[in-house]
């Protein structure tokens, strides 16, 4: 069973920074599709940043230049460095991973981690 656990959220002032970490059970690889999503009440979950199966990265337009996704395979960890945070980015942030089994994709989500941007 694949498990994902996020950490590092909390309260930060506008313009501040936070780093989120996602610890995966078992090994992670550069070919793993892994992403960060966020969701606010009443809205759909949206992609923030992610790694494709080709190992490239993609970002939501709204976070380009401010957020950086990274991963440390040796520590089974994916991270999201968030700088210059805005109040509208208050949300629950989720870690997401796709694992292939017998030719079929299985998707996994972490329980989520609250990020609150407020003065």
C-alpha positions in Angstrom: 0.0 0.0 0.0 1.4 3.4 -1.0 1.1 6.1 1.6 1.8 9.8 1.3 2.1 12.2 4.2 2.4 15.9 3.9 4.1 18.2 6.4 5.3 21.8 6.7 2.1 23.7 6.4 0.9 26.4 8.7 0.3 30.1 9.1 2.4 32.6 7.2 2.0 36.3 6.5 1.5 37.6 2.9 4.8 37.7 1.1 6.2 35.0 3.4 7.5 31.5 2.5 6.7 28.0 3.4 8.1 24.6 2.4 5.9 21.6 2.1 7.3 18.0 2.2 5.6 14.8 1.1 7.0 11.6 2.5 6.2 8.5 0.5 6.2 5.0 1.7 8.6 3.0 -0.3 11.0 4.2 -2.9 10.3 7.0 -5.4 11.9 7.3 -8.8 12.5 10.0 -11.4 9.9 8.3 -13.7 7.2 8.7 -11.1 4.4 11.1 -11.8 4.1 13.2 -8.6 2.4 16.5 -8.0 1.1 19.0 -5.5 -2.5 20.1 -5.7 -4.5 22.5 -3.6 -8.1 23.0 -2.8 -10.2 25.6 -1.1 -13.8 25.1 0.1 -16.3 25.1 -2.7 -13.7 24.9 -5.4 -12.2 22.0 -7.4 -8.8 20.7 -6.5 -6.2 22.4 -8.8 -2.7 21.4 -9.9 0.0 23.6 -8.3 3.2 21.9 -9.6 4.2 18.5 -10.6 6.7 16.0 -12.1 5.7 14.2 -15.3 6.6 10.6 -16.0 9.4 12.0 -18.2 10.9 13.8 -15.2 10.0 17.3 -16.4 8.2 19.8 -14.2 5.1 21.9 -14.8 3.6 24.7 -12.8 0.3 26.5 -12.6 0.7 29.9 -14.3 -0.2 31.6 -11.0 2.8 30.2 -9.2 5.5 30.3 -11.8 8.6 32.1 -10.5 7.5 31.8 -6.9 7.1 28.1 -6.2 9.7 25.4 -6.8 9.0 21.7 -6.8 11.8 19.2 -6.0 12.4 15.7 -4.9 15.0 13.7 -3.1 14.7 10.0 -4.1 17.1 8.9 -1.4 14.7 10.3 1.2 11.5 9.3 -0.6 10.5 12.9 -0.4 9.0 15.5 -2.7 8.9 19.1 -1.7 7.4 22.4 -2.6 9.1 25.6 -1.8 6.6 28.5 -1.8 7.8 32.1 -1.8 5.9 35.4 -1.8 2.7 33.7 -0.8 -0.6 35.4 -1.3 -3.8 35.3 0.8 -5.7 33.7 -2.0 -3.3 30.8 -1.8 -4.8 29.7 1.5 -5.8 26.2 0.9 -5.3 22.6 1.8 -2.3 21.3 -0.1 -2.2 17.7 -1.2 0.5 15.4 -2.4 -0.4 13.1 -5.3 1.4 10.1 -6.9 0.7 7.7 -9.7 2.0 4.2 -9.4 1.9 1.7 -12.2 0.9 -1.9 -11.4 0.4 -4.5 -14.1 0.1 -1.9 -16.7 -2.5 0.1 -15.0 -2.1 3.5 -13.2 -3.1 3.6 -9.5 -3.5 7.1 -8.0 -2.8 8.0 -4.4 -3.4 11.2 -2.3 -2.0 12.3 0.9 -4.4 13.5 3.7 -3.6 17.2 3.0 -1.9 19.9 4.8 -3.4 23.3 5.6 -1.6 26.5 4.4 -3.0 29.8 5.7 -1.7 33.1 4.3 -2.9 35.9 6.5 -1.7 38.9 8.4 
